[in-house]
Amino acid sequence: MPFKFNLNRLLYLFVVLIVILSCEKDNKIEKKIANIGTEVEIERFDKLFAKSSVNDLKKLQTAYPFMFSTKYSDTFWIDKMNDTLQKQLFFEVEKAFPKMDDTKEEIESLFNHLKYYFPEFKTPRIITTTSDVDYRNKVIVTDTIVVISLDNYLGSKHEFYQGIQQYIAADMNKEQIVVDMANAYAQKYIYPTKNKTLLDEMIYHGKLLYFKDVMIPFKTEAERIAYTTAQLDWAIANENYIWRYLVERELLYSTDSKLPSRFIIDAPFSKFYLEDIDTESPDKLGQYIGWQIVRAYMDQNNVPLVDMFDASTEEIFNKSKFKPRK
């Protein structure tokens, strides 16, 4: 039988080969990263404070001076030690976090990735505390210290969170600790542009999410963007519709100050102002599309990670050749 040239089959095999080679390259990189072998110790300041007496206060202040704001007198800290509600808070944190082995392993993996891509990165001290459920500051990252407020990760249905809106409480699970850490580091490395069009916001948040793709590949895509699996599936299924909506209404280059609250920031849902879609949609769909644009840019261009951080909105968008999934 004579040989028949099948172009479609050839293209298919070529794509499969590229995918296999790419996976092999990624696996080699991940093995190198794992061999970095970062080890961390999680300092349980929350436990130390909860178990301390008045006589221990000075010793604790000497060991952890940065944990005691000078705005408050010793009386404030003593009252806090003896406060009934604080004791209940400490009890719930201890119950939820008797050990932190899984979290420790994830933090070490995050730090391995940071050291691989940023050789100057130095392992900081990891210190846990409570913050009276200050969910706006769940994780604080500096060059030398990371402070994790464990009372913000007791589980989305915890009784302490009953007065908090559900879309916020949904992210208050221990699985999100390392995601929040990675996001905090992303914000240290990636700066928002001075322009404030919707597309600027989308690309900036897309960069943050791509940073998490690279630094915490062991977390699911849904966890990286703080979606449920169903929310991520909805975004993927409706990607083409979302993109057409933004383009057809000329929203990408708009500087309307209402757009971030509609499509960028945490909210119960995105706001298309359409009854049949608003309540079904997840929030942050502008972030989601920006993420796909940045991914497309990195797939289409041989650009080092750190160079992408500084690339302009125009460069990323124009060179991404982005096309939404249909």
C-alpha positions in Angstrom: 0.0 0.0 0.0 1.5 3.4 -1.0 2.3 5.8 1.9 -0.2 8.6 2.3 1.1 11.8 3.9 -1.4 12.9 6.6 -0.6 16.5 7.6 -3.1 16.5 10.5 -1.6 13.3 12.0 1.9 14.8 11.7 0.8 18.0 13.4 -0.9 16.0 16.2 2.3 13.9 16.7 4.4 17.0 16.8 2.2 18.6 19.4 2.3 15.4 21.5 6.1 15.4 21.3 6.3 19.0 22.4 4.1 18.3 25.4 6.2 15.3 26.4 9.4 17.2 26.1 8.0 20.1 28.1 6.8 17.8 30.8 10.2 16.1 31.0 11.9 19.6 31.3 9.4 20.6 34.1 10.1 17.3 35.9 13.8 17.9 35.8 13.4 21.4 37.2 11.2 20.2 40.0 13.7 17.5 40.9 16.4 20.2 41.1 14.2 22.3 43.2 13.3 19.5 45.6 17.0 18.8 46.1 17.6 22.3 47.5 16.3 20.8 50.7 15.2 23.9 52.6 14.3 23.2 56.3 12.2 25.5 58.4 11.2 25.6 62.0 7.7 27.0 62.8 7.9 29.0 66.0 4.6 28.7 67.8 4.4 32.1 69.4 0.7 31.6 69.8 1.3 28.6 72.1 4.0 30.4 74.0 1.8 33.4 74.7 -1.2 31.3 75.6 0.8 29.3 78.1 2.7 32.2 79.6 2.0 33.8 83.0 2.6 37.4 84.1 6.0 36.4 85.3 6.9 35.1 81.8 6.0 38.3 79.9 9.4 40.1 80.1 11.2 36.9 78.9 8.7 36.6 76.0 9.1 40.3 75.1 12.9 39.9 75.0 12.7 36.8 72.7 10.0 38.3 70.4 10.2 42.1 70.7 8.6 42.6 67.2 5.5 40.8 68.4 4.7 43.4 71.1 3.7 46.8 69.8 5.1 49.6 71.9 1.7 51.4 71.6 0.5 49.1 74.4 1.6 48.9 78.0 2.4 45.6 79.8 -1.1 45.9 81.3 -2.6 45.4 77.9 -0.7 42.2 77.3 -1.4 40.8 80.8 -5.2 41.5 80.3 -5.0 39.7 77.0 -3.4 36.6 78.7 -6.2 36.4 81.2 -9.1 37.3 78.8 -11.8 34.6 78.5 -12.4 35.2 74.8 -8.6 35.1 74.1 -8.3 31.8 76.0 -11.1 30.4 73.9 -9.3 31.6 70.7 -6.1 30.0 71.8 -8.0 26.8 72.5 -9.5 26.7 69.1 -6.2 27.4 67.4 -4.5 24.6 69.4 -7.3 22.2 68.5 -7.0 23.0 64.8 -3.2 23.1 64.7 -1.8 20.6 67.2 0.9 20.0 64.7 1.8 21.7 61.5 3.7 19.1 59.6 1.8 19.4 56.3 2.0 23.1 56.4 5.7 23.0 57.2 6.3 20.7 54.2 4.4 23.1 51.9 6.3 26.1 53.2 9.6 24.4 52.6 8.6 23.6 49.1 7.6 27.2 48.5 11.0 28.3 49.8 12.8 25.8 47.6 11.1 27.3 44.6 11.9 30.9 45.7 15.6 29.9 46.2 15.7 28.3 42.8 14.3 31.3 40.9 15.8 34.0 43.3 19.2 32.7 44.5 19.5 35.7 46.8 16.4 34.6 48.8 17.2 34.0 52.5 15.0 31.6 54.6 13.0 33.8 57.0 11.8 32.8 60.5 8.3 31.5 60.5 6.3 32.6 63.5 2.6 31.8 64.2 0.3 34.0 66.2 -3.3 35.1 66.7 -4.7 38.4 65.5 -8.3 38.5 66.8 -9.3 37.1 63.3 -7.9 40.0 61.4 -8.6 38.4 58.0 -7.2 41.4 56.1 -3.7 40.6 57.4 -3.6 36.8 57.6 0.0 36.6 56.6 2.7 39.3 57.0 6.0 38.8 55.0 9.2 40.7 55.5 12.8 39.9 54.4 13.6 38.1 57.7 10.2 37.1 59.2 6.9 35.6 58.1 4.0 35.9 60.6 1.0 33.7 60.2 -2.2 34.4 62.1 -3.6 30.9 62.6 -6.9 32.1 63.9 -7.7 33.0 60.3 -7.4 29.4 59.1 -9.7 27.5 61.4 -12.0 26.3 58.6 -14.6 28.3 56.6 -17.5 27.0 58.7 -15.9 27.8 62.1 -18.2 29.5 64.6 -15.7 32.4 64.9 -16.5 33.4 61.3 -20.2 33.6 61.6 -20.2 37.4 61.2 -17.9 37.3 58.2 -19.3 37.3 54.7 -19.2 33.8 53.2 -17.1 34.6 50.2 -14.3 35.8 52.6 -14.7 32.9 55.1 -14.5 30.5 52.2 -10.7 31.1 52.0 -10.1 30.7 55.8 -8.8 27.1 55.6 -5.4 25.8 56.5 -4.9 24.7 52.9 -4.7 28.4 52.0 -1.8 29.3 54.3 1.0 28.6 51.8 -1.1 30.2 49.0 -1.4 33.4 51.0 2.3 33.3 51.7 3.1 32.9 47.9 0.7 35.8 47.1 2.5 38.0 49.7 5.9 37.1 48.1 4.5 37.8 44.6 3.5 41.3 45.7 7.1 41.9 46.9 8.5 40.9 43.5 5.8 42.3 41.2 4.7 45.9 41.2 1.4 47.2 39.8 1.6 49.6 36.8 0.9 53.3 37.3 -1.9 53.2 34.7 -5.2 51.9 36.0 -7.2 50.5 33.1 -9.1 47.3 33.7 -6.5 45.5 31.5 -3.7 46.8 33.6 -5.4 45.4 36.7 -6.1 42.1 34.9 -2.5 41.7 33.8 -1.1 42.6 37.2 -3.2 40.0 38.9 -2.4 37.6 36.1 1.3 38.0 36.9 0.6 37.3 40.6 -1.3 34.1 39.7 1.5 33.0 37.3 4.0 33.5 40.1 1.9 31.1 42.1 1.9 28.7 39.2 5.6 28.6 39.4 6.2 28.8 43.1 3.5 26.4 44.4 2.8 24.0 41.6 1.8 21.4 44.3 -1.4 23.4 45.0 -4.3 23.0 42.6 -5.3 25.8 40.1 -8.5 26.4 42.1 -6.5 26.9 45.3 -4.1 29.3 43.7 -6.9 31.6 42.7 -9.0 30.8 45.8 -11.9 29.2 43.9 -13.8 26.1 44.5 -13.4 23.4 41.8 -16.9 24.3 40.6 -16.0 28.0 40.3 -12.9 27.2 38.3 -14.9 24.9 36.0 -17.4 27.7 35.5 -14.7 30.2 34.6 -13.1 27.7 32.1 -16.5 26.8 30.5 -17.4 30.5 30.1 -14.0 31.9 29.2 -15.0 32.8 25.7 -18.2 34.5 26.9 -16.3 36.5 29.6 -13.7 37.7 27.0 -16.4 38.7 24.4 -18.3 40.6 27.1 -15.2 42.7 28.1 -14.2 43.3 24.5 -17.6 44.2 23.0 -18.4 46.6 25.8 -14.9 48.2 25.4 -14.0 47.6 29.1 -10.4 46.6 28.7 -9.0 50.1 28.3 -11.6 51.8 30.5 -10.5 53.6 33.7 -14.0 53.4 35.3 -13.3 53.1 39.0 -16.2 50.7 39.4 -14.6 48.0 37.2 -12.2 46.5 39.8 -15.1 45.9 42.2 -17.0 44.2 39.4 -14.2 42.0 38.1 -11.0 42.1 40.1 -11.5 42.1 43.9 -12.9 39.5 46.2 -16.7 39.6 46.1 -19.7 37.2 46.2 -19.7 37.1 42.4 -18.6 39.0 39.3 -20.9 41.8 38.2 -21.9 41.6 34.5 -25.2 43.3 35.4 -27.1 40.4 33.8 -29.6 38.5 35.9 -29.0 35.2 34.3 -25.3 35.1 34.9 -24.3 37.3 37.9 -25.3 35.1 40.7 -23.9 32.0 38.9 -20.5 33.5 38.3 -17.5 33.4 40.6 -15.7 36.6 41.6 -12.3 37.8 40.3 -13.0 36.8 36.7 -10.9 39.7 35.5 -8.0 38.1 37.5 -8.8 34.8 35.9 -8.7 36.2 32.3 -5.5 38.1 33.1 -4.0 34.8 34.3 -4.7 33.1 31.0 -3.2 36.1 29.1 0.0 35.9 31.1 0.2 32.2 30.7 -0.3 32.6 26.9 2.5 35.2 26.8 4.9 32.9 28.7 4.0 30.0 26.3 4.5 32.1 23.2 7.7 33.9 24.2 11.0 32.7 25.6 11.1 35.2 28.5 12.8 34.7 31.9 10.3 34.8 34.8 11.8 38.0 36.3 11.6 39.8 32.9 7.9 39.0 32.7 7.4 40.8 36.1 8.6 44.1 34.5 6.9 43.6 31.1 4.3 46.2 30.3 0.6 45.5 29.9 0.9 46.3 26.2 3.8 44.0 25.7 2.2 41.1 27.5 -1.2 41.5 25.8 0.1 42.1 22.3 2.6 39.2 22.4 0.4 36.7 24.1 -1.8 36.1 21.1 -4.4 35.3 23.6 -7.5 33.4 22.4 -10.1 32.2 25.0 -11.1 28.6 25.2 -14.4 27.9 23.4 
